[in-house]
Amino acid sequence: MKQVRFSNAMRAAALTGGLFLTASAFGQQVVVKGHVKDATGEPIIGATIRVDGTDGGTITDIDGNFSINADAKSTLKISYIGYETVSVAAGQNINVILKEDAATKLDDVVVIGYGRAKKTDLTGSITALKPDELSKGITNNASDMLVGKVAGVDVQTTGGMPGAGAQIRIRGGASLSASNDPLYVIDGLVIDNNTATGMSNILANINPNDIENFTVLKSASATAIYGSRASNGVVIITTKKGRSGQKPTFTYNGDFTISTALKKYDVLSGDEYRNLIESLGMSRDLLGTANTDWQDEILRTTLSTNHSISMQGGLKNMPYRVSAGYNIGNGILKTSWMRRFNSSVNIAPTFLNNHLNFNITAKYMYEKDRYADTGAVGAAIAMDPTRPVRMSDPEYSVVGGYYQTLVNASYNDPNWTKTSYSQTPQNPLAMLNNKYCLANANDFSGNAEVDYKIHGFEDLRLHASIGAQYTETEQTNDIRRTSYSNNYYGYKGLMAYYKYNVVGSAYAQYMHEFGNHGVDIMAGAEQAHYHRSGFNEYGKGTNPLTGEAFDESFRSEKEWATHNSLVSYFGRLNYNFLDRYLITATFRADGSSRFAKGKKWGYFPSAAVAWKISSEPFMKNATWLNDLKLRFDWGKTGQQNGIDDFVYAPVYVTSDQFAQYPFGNDYYYTMRPNKYNSDLTWEKTETWNVGLDFAALNNRFTFTLDGYIRNTKDLLASVTTNAGVTLGDELLQNVGSLRNYGLELSFDVKPVVTKDFTWDLTYNVGWNKNKITSLRAGDSDWVWVNSTKAARGNNNRLQRNKVGYPINSFFVYQQVYDENGKPIEGVYVDRDGNGSIDDGDRYYYKSPAPDVIMGLTSKFLYKRWDLSFSLRASLGNYVYFHNLANSAIVCEQGLKKQAGAFENVLSDAVSLGFTGQTNAMNSISDYFIRNASFLKCSNITLGYSFPALLKYAGEDYFSGRVYFTVQNPFIITKYKGLDPEVANGVDTDPYPRPISFQLGVNFNF
């Protein structure tokens, strides 16, 4: 490592500092002088020298020299960040060479598609991330480790449900209707992105404690090797492994977590509601006398725990690692919980003098979940706060003793004369307790790799792998007959999902250096098959008097099966001249079963160049500079995820019992074709990227800067079709193009490094803008977003995609305000000037995607103590405040429902004063589109790393760390909803994200 040469004045200052750090020794004292350098002969500044068994010490000066008083028989330990610690006997003159530790050398190697590469030789935009054990926070899933850690990668958890997954977007979305999720590769196995029903998270099969590192591929030259599945980026996850010759070591990680609600909706209390009703001219006598906080009734404080243990080592030439973990997660929404067991095995034997290498990995996961109906959150907002939770009146036994608006029943059952009324708010606690939704999931995955270096021609290696994943899930839905939704009859339903995929690949790689020229050529082929089957939910209610089935559906009507295959050929060329000029070219051809003949094949090339400026002869005197590299790359990737299998052909399906055809006295099932489009083709994304990598001061300061433009064409979207054109009113088509462009910056700096104290600071920021550049949706240049709706009404679509605007833009009326800045209900800007307010006056206003995302982690290390915190921010993301829009009905007609029931509203709705009685829907006003920019503290952690608690036969046992973490302690935002982090931009009935307090420990023995 190169060191900085300072002036004599600074050298004197450093020597003076070293004198203050010098520690006392015991026994017969000698003055030990020495010199510390790295393997290249460069002196190491700031290396710590301690007398073994004492707390004192000193550090090396500008020239790597030191002086310390020590006992003549003592041992000195010399250490420096990124190097192996060396122990030497005390003497008068010592020369020490520190070697880079194995972990640091491994960190210099990055896993890429079908191979590995040195960080310094990368030509594309690639981020390698090793989970930081000291500042990772509470991590129940692999995706939790990426939150706020990688520039340009937006990770939003789907809510506070135990085991919940996350929405991950790399450099914004590249599709309208197809998938925007990245491709996941785990230990060399490409994972099917379809999350099985009844499984909480696609990455649930990995225990976070097993993860060694992540590699995020962002630019096209890095992702194009994965071709048709890489338009949204690639996340490669590598798990931990043993090392050859390593003694068996055990690691235990355990923690206990207390979680509670961070925030609740501000709704009216019972007293406030009674006052409101009276102010509207209605009698208080219509209400109850209670003061029920319905949110308190459905939320709780919970205790969760997580435990894992691993063993790793090496039997001569066979490294191994075995691990197991068990996670008990209890949600803050009552009745919700998760139980998950993970296990993994890895062996990596080598034979024939390291010419033949195997890497075999197997994983198993079992998960059991009880899902709570998140509709209870909305019900808690709407339920009348003047009513009690339960009633003692026997009349309410038909709803389990819970308070609920009742009407006369018509079941002809003398024991069931009343029933719940479906047009009134429902008791949220009853909603949770009367529904038992239970899911079980089993997931098996494994991958076997073999790598052979040809004897006598070691520059050529052959690599082959085969991997598979099998997932089965089953979900039962049991709703009591005292429920609001299925009163009297109840309901029992069942669904199941099965999937398996098999992926096999083989490639040859030739690497050789010819003088100043280095080449790395790789070519291979891959075949992948994905099978999915199961049955959608079927079930029935039961008449308690007769035992007859009610509203029964049959499994045979719900069964389904599908599959798709992918055949691929790929290659890569790396060329290196003088270790300064780098060229990379890749090519992949994918053939997919999801497209019709003539459109099955897609071709995805890429090219990149890089200039290692720091290796130029004119930079040789810049000894303070470790790396300076300029990169430029271009490439094409594709997209086929999110497209149904066989959508190019008329697939015939059997009708259900309600669509049978009578023939005489018998009824027969019919068959009908699904809608199809034989002209579908790949979505294609072309990306240009330019980047700069910089490292200095012995890598104490590093940064990476990237700029990119991504153009996607042949966008897939569901478009309304004319009657008779196809077998449906909408059809998936290739309709247009989209552009994303942005900048990314990340840096890692160690502002302070001394023998006892280190401050480590990392920061990343990503700016991204997107715009639809063309759309051909029949006669229109726009298409609706069908996945979201505005408050109230049956089909009030809220978002629309149009040329010139960001994807998923809100399509709303422009609100008019009075002189005091208060919105005037039902008064909007007549944007088309036709004298009336209609759909022609709606306009495109903001979008859910943030303009800027940021992440910052600060870590302080003092002796054995560590303190860290992580922050992340999102700027420019807008959210539709659905619950406020839904509450904007403050009038007698809006609050008083049928059968004498009343509906509560948010406090902000009362001050707003909207009645919901205007001709134009007030819920589609831009007033409800809110700036949801935020700054969140992800976690704060305090830890203490303790030395070995036991020494036996010269070995240390039971060293480790104890720590305390606060997760999600605060949010700074102007948004008044429950949480500003809303993936699709419509804030409705979210599962609250809790604040959590965790106490944990890890042992190494």
Helices and strands as residue ranges (DSSP letters): H 8-21, E 29-38, E 48-51, E 58-59, E 65-71, E 75-79, E 86-89, E 93-98, H 102-107, E 109-112, E 115-118, G 119-121, E 126-129, G 142-146, E 153-157, E 166-170, E 183-186, E 189-190, G 208-210, E 211-217, H 220-223, G 224-229, E 234-239, E 249-261, H 270-279, G 284-286, H 294-298, E 302-315, E 318-330, E 337-347, E 350-351, E 356-371, H 375-382, G 394-399, E 406-408, E 418-420, H 428-433, E 435-453, E 460-479, E 491-514, E 517-542, E 549-550, H 555-558, E 559-577, E 581-592, E 601-612, G 613-615, G 617-619, E 625-639, E 652-654, G 657-659, E 661-663, E 666-668, E 671-673, E 683-696, E 701-720, E 730-753, E 757-775, E 782-784, E 799-802, E 809-812, E 815-817, E 823-828, G 839-841, E 843-845, E 852-862, E 865-875, E 878-881, H 882-887, H 892-895, G 898-900, H 907-912, G 922-924, G 926-928, E 929-931, E 934-946, E 950-952, E 955-957, E 959-973, E 986-987, E 994-1004
